[in-house]
Structures are given as C-alpha cells and as structure tokens.
Amino acid sequence: MRFLMTLGTAVCAYISIILTSHPELLSSQSLTPAQVLATCDTGDLLFFTNKKAATWFKAANPITHISVIVRDASGRPLSVETHADVDGPPNYEGDGINAYPLEVRLAQNGITTDLHLVKMTGPRVADNLADALLASLPSLRAQYMYRYTYIRDEVMCRATFGGYDVSKEMHCANFASLVLQKLGIAHLGQRLDCVRPLDVAWLKLLEGRSYVKKSPIAN
C-alpha cells in the first residue's frame, strides 16, 4: 500500500511538472562555436540536453543541465556551473562548483549533449560584479556540495507544495539561480529551490532584463 501511495504521488507530481512547465523559449538561428565565443556575455545561459537522457525524463526536463556564462577580467568567457561527478567535461574530475573555459564545454556539443546559447537582453552586468562572483567561487564550492537527489526533490517539491534546503547542497538550476542573483540579474527574493534548468530562464529579473530566445550551437 505504501508503495502504491508513493508511486501515485510521484506520478501526480510528474504530471504537474509537465502541465505547469514554462513554455519553450523561441528558437533563433544557429551559431557556430566561434560566434558564441565572440558574442556571448556575462549573464548568458548555456542550455544542455543530454543525448542519452530517457524520453520520460526529458518530457519533464527538456533542458537537462544549465550553466551561466561569465567573462573574467581578461574577457575570456567561462562556463560557471555545478554538476555531478560524471557530468564534467573530459579530463576534468570531481563534482560540485566549477568554472570552465567556455570552449571546453562547446567542444562537447553534438557528442554527449546538444547545446543552446540563451542570450540575456537588457543592461550588461557590471564588471565588478562578475569579478566578485568569480572570486567567490572557492568559498561557494566549499559551502555547497552537489545535490544528487535532484529528481526526488523536484518531485516532492511539487507533490507537497513545499521546498527543500539549499543552504548546503545545490543542483545545477539552484546554483545558476544563485549566480544570477549575485550578478545583479535576478531578483534577490527569487526562490532558489524547486527550480529546474528550464525555469532559470523565467526567473524574475531586474532592470528590464529577460531571456527570450535560444540559439542552437552548430556542430
């Protein structure tokens, strides 16, 4: 009986995720990796869709991973993210919070994942905020372990209309939301729990900023 109740709750929550999902962003023309590196800016998002993810999973999570692009003081674009141990780029080990050269992530496009660039519209992020965010990554990495209970937590969050504690663990969408707050893009009152990668593009943003279109990245 307990199993049936748990299964029923999970099914209802799964359906609620699908029915209450935000709409897909508008698709724009594709970009080459070189165009992405040249035109991306701090606050842009990188959407990942794992090519091996199950159909049932992608029905509720069409975007399976997310990172935030941040340009460092030299202007080099970085992919700022948190991920599970098996989901880092080749030749990089460990889970949790990292900042990779964006070209490293772009090299995976079409092989393990399909990538989209989501441009932020509105005012640019101040350089000092980007510098401060990058400088804070070691302390954030020590504070937030990667959250491996992503599916369970997202299901229960919707089934119970509750939430989960993000003070010590975060999955990729939790962390991307926090990054956007620290960059002065997302409203500080924005909820960080109960959020999937796709939901990050629909956060409440400041100063007329928005995410409207996603551009597939050419192989």
C-alpha positions in Angstrom: 0.0 0.0 0.0 2.8 2.4 0.9 4.5 1.7 -2.4 1.3 2.4 -4.3 0.8 5.7 -2.4 4.4 6.7 -3.2 4.0 5.8 -6.8 0.7 7.7 -7.1 2.3 10.8 -5.5 5.2 10.6 -7.9 3.0 10.2 -10.9 0.8 13.2 -9.9 3.9 15.3 -9.3 5.4 14.3 -12.6 2.2 15.3 -14.4 2.1 18.6 -12.5 5.7 19.3 -13.7 4.7 18.8 -17.3 1.4 20.8 -17.0 2.9 23.7 -15.1 6.1 23.9 -17.2 7.1 27.2 -18.6 6.9 27.4 -22.4 9.9 26.7 -24.5 11.9 29.8 -25.5 11.7 30.9 -29.0 14.3 29.3 -31.3 16.7 31.6 -33.1 19.2 30.9 -35.9 22.1 28.6 -35.1 25.5 29.9 -34.0 28.9 28.4 -34.6 31.2 27.9 -31.5 33.3 30.7 -32.8 30.3 33.0 -32.9 29.3 32.0 -29.4 32.7 32.8 -28.0 32.8 36.1 -29.7 29.3 37.3 -28.9 28.4 35.8 -25.5 28.5 37.9 -22.4 28.1 37.7 -18.7 24.7 36.5 -17.7 24.0 34.5 -20.9 22.9 30.9 -20.2 24.1 27.7 -21.7 21.4 25.0 -22.1 22.4 21.4 -22.2 20.3 18.4 -23.4 21.9 15.1 -22.6 21.6 13.0 -25.8 21.3 9.8 -23.7 18.7 11.0 -21.3 15.5 8.9 -21.2 12.4 10.2 -23.1 10.3 10.2 -19.9 12.9 12.4 -18.1 13.2 14.9 -21.0 9.4 15.2 -21.1 9.5 17.0 -17.8 13.1 18.3 -18.1 13.8 19.2 -21.8 16.9 21.0 -20.5 19.0 18.5 -18.5 21.8 20.9 -17.4 22.5 24.6 -17.2 25.5 26.9 -16.8 25.9 30.6 -16.6 28.4 32.3 -18.8 30.7 34.8 -17.1 33.6 36.8 -18.7 36.6 37.1 -16.5 38.8 40.2 -16.1 40.7 39.3 -19.3 37.5 38.9 -21.2 37.6 35.1 -21.5 34.2 33.5 -21.3 33.8 30.8 -18.6 31.0 28.3 -18.0 30.1 28.6 -14.3 28.2 25.6 -13.0 27.8 22.8 -10.6 27.4 19.2 -11.8 27.6 15.6 -10.8 30.9 13.7 -10.9 30.2 12.0 -14.2 28.9 15.2 -15.9 32.1 17.3 -16.1 33.9 17.9 -19.4 36.6 15.4 -20.4 39.9 15.5 -18.5 38.2 17.3 -15.6 37.5 15.3 -12.4 35.2 15.9 -9.5 31.7 17.2 -8.9 30.4 20.4 -7.5 31.0 24.1 -8.5 33.5 24.8 -11.2 34.3 27.5 -13.9 35.5 26.0 -17.1 36.8 27.8 -20.2 33.7 28.0 -22.4 35.4 26.4 -25.4 35.8 23.2 -23.3 32.1 22.9 -22.9 31.4 23.9 -26.5 33.7 21.0 -27.7 31.1 18.6 -26.2 28.3 19.9 -28.4 26.7 17.2 -30.6 28.8 14.4 -28.9 27.4 13.9 -25.4 25.0 16.9 -25.4 23.1 19.3 -27.6 23.8 22.9 -26.6 21.9 26.2 -26.9 23.0 29.7 -26.1 20.4 31.8 -24.4 21.3 35.5 -24.7 20.3 37.9 -22.0 18.7 41.1 -23.2 18.9 44.4 -21.3 21.8 46.2 -19.5 25.2 44.5 -19.3 26.4 43.2 -16.0 28.9 45.4 -14.3 32.5 44.1 -14.5 33.0 44.4 -10.7 30.0 42.0 -10.1 31.5 39.5 -12.5 34.9 39.7 -10.9 33.4 39.4 -7.4 31.4 36.3 -8.4 34.4 34.6 -9.9 36.5 35.4 -6.8 33.8 33.9 -4.5 33.7 30.5 -6.3 36.2 28.8 -4.0 34.1 29.7 -0.9 30.9 28.8 -2.7 32.3 25.4 -3.7 33.2 24.8 0.0 29.7 25.8 1.1 27.5 24.0 -1.5 28.0 20.3 -2.3 26.4 19.0 -5.4 22.8 17.8 -4.8 22.4 14.3 -6.1 18.7 13.9 -5.1 17.5 16.2 -7.9 14.7 14.0 -9.2 13.3 13.1 -5.8 13.5 16.7 -4.6 11.8 18.2 -7.6 9.0 15.6 -7.5 8.4 16.1 -3.8 8.6 19.9 -4.1 5.6 19.8 -6.4 3.8 17.0 -4.7 3.8 18.7 -1.3 3.9 22.4 -2.4 6.9 22.6 -0.2 10.6 23.1 -0.8 14.0 21.7 0.1 17.0 23.1 1.9 19.6 24.7 -0.4 21.9 26.0 2.3 24.4 23.1 1.9 23.6 21.4 -1.4 22.5 22.6 -4.8 21.9 21.1 -8.2 22.7 23.0 -11.4 19.5 25.1 -11.6 19.6 26.0 -7.9 23.2 27.2 -8.4 22.5 29.0 -11.7 19.7 30.9 -9.9 22.1 31.9 -7.1 24.7 33.1 -9.7 22.2 35.3 -11.4 21.3 36.9 -8.0 25.0 37.6 -7.3 25.5 39.1 -10.7 22.6 41.5 -10.0 20.5 39.9 -12.8 17.8 38.0 -10.8 15.7 39.5 -8.0 17.1 38.7 -4.6 13.8 37.5 -3.4 13.7 34.9 -6.1 13.2 31.4 -4.9 16.3 29.1 -5.3 14.7 25.8 -4.6 12.1 23.9 -6.6 13.6 25.1 -9.9 14.6 23.1 -13.0 17.2 24.2 -15.6 14.4 25.5 -18.0 12.9 27.5 -15.1 16.0 29.6 -14.7 15.2 31.5 -17.9 11.9 32.5 -16.4 13.2 33.9 -13.1 12.2 37.4 -12.1 15.0 39.6 -13.5 16.0 43.2 -12.7 16.4 46.3 -14.9 14.3 45.2 -17.8 16.5 42.1 -18.5 15.0 39.0 -20.0 15.7 35.7 -21.7 13.7 35.4 -24.9 15.4 33.2 -27.5 17.7 30.2 -27.6 20.1 29.6 -30.4 21.3 26.0 -31.2 25.0 25.7 -31.4 26.2 24.2 -34.7 28.4 21.1 -34.5 
